[in-house]
Amino acid sequence: MRKAKARRSKKYYDYLLSDKWAQIKIDLYDSRGRACEVCASVRQLQVHHLTYANVYKEEPEDLI
């Protein structure tokens, strides 16, 4: 069980470092603006999953 979880964690970590995830973030910033949707800060922006149901095949509405 632990090894399976470790493999999933590594896969997810690698995904967050991938060109695909980088492009998803760029597209999201371009469509929604470069400011936090919660507090409007423009510093240290991050994209977060609202749900992990579609991880690796996210739709824009799955992310904030």
VMD Tcl script that draws the C-alpha trace (Angstrom):
set ca {
  {0.00 0.00 0.00}
  {2.77 2.46 0.90}
  {4.65 1.83 -2.34}
  {1.51 2.43 -4.39}
  {0.90 5.72 -2.58}
  {4.53 6.74 -3.08}
  {4.23 6.00 -6.82}
  {1.05 8.09 -7.02}
  {2.72 10.92 -5.11}
  {5.76 10.85 -7.41}
  {3.55 10.76 -10.48}
  {1.58 13.77 -9.20}
  {4.75 15.67 -8.25}
  {6.24 14.98 -11.68}
  {2.98 16.16 -13.27}
  {3.16 19.47 -11.37}
  {6.65 19.97 -12.81}
  {5.63 19.03 -16.35}
  {5.32 21.23 -19.42}
  {1.65 20.25 -19.60}
  {0.93 21.68 -16.12}
  {2.97 24.80 -16.91}
  {0.82 25.38 -20.00}
  {-2.39 24.81 -18.01}
  {-1.28 27.50 -15.56}
  {-0.38 29.94 -18.36}
  {-3.73 29.37 -20.05}
  {-5.56 29.87 -16.75}
  {-3.68 33.08 -15.96}
  {-4.36 34.36 -19.48}
  {-8.09 33.67 -19.26}
  {-8.69 34.74 -15.65}
  {-5.98 37.30 -15.10}
  {-2.82 37.27 -13.05}
  {-4.33 37.86 -9.63}
  {-5.55 35.59 -6.85}
  {-9.25 34.83 -7.28}
  {-9.71 34.89 -3.50}
  {-7.75 37.92 -2.29}
  {-6.69 39.69 -5.53}
  {-2.97 39.49 -4.65}
  {-0.62 39.45 -7.61}
  {2.33 37.97 -5.69}
  {3.36 34.31 -5.44}
  {0.46 33.01 -7.53}
  {-0.36 29.33 -7.56}
  {-3.02 27.23 -9.22}
  {-4.91 24.79 -7.00}
  {-7.26 21.92 -7.68}
  {-10.81 22.36 -6.42}
  {-11.30 18.64 -7.00}
  {-8.93 15.79 -7.77}
  {-11.59 13.80 -9.61}
  {-10.15 14.91 -12.96}
  {-6.49 15.18 -12.06}
  {-4.26 14.78 -15.14}
  {-7.23 15.80 -17.33}
  {-8.42 18.94 -15.56}
  {-11.02 21.29 -16.91}
  {-10.63 25.01 -16.12}
  {-13.55 24.80 -13.69}
  {-11.61 22.19 -11.68}
  {-8.94 24.78 -10.84}
  {-8.64 28.01 -8.92}
}
mol new
graphics top color blue
foreach p $ca { graphics top sphere $p radius 0.5 }
foreach p [lrange $ca 0 end-1] q [lrange $ca 1 end] { graphics top cylinder $p $q radius 0.2 }
display resetview
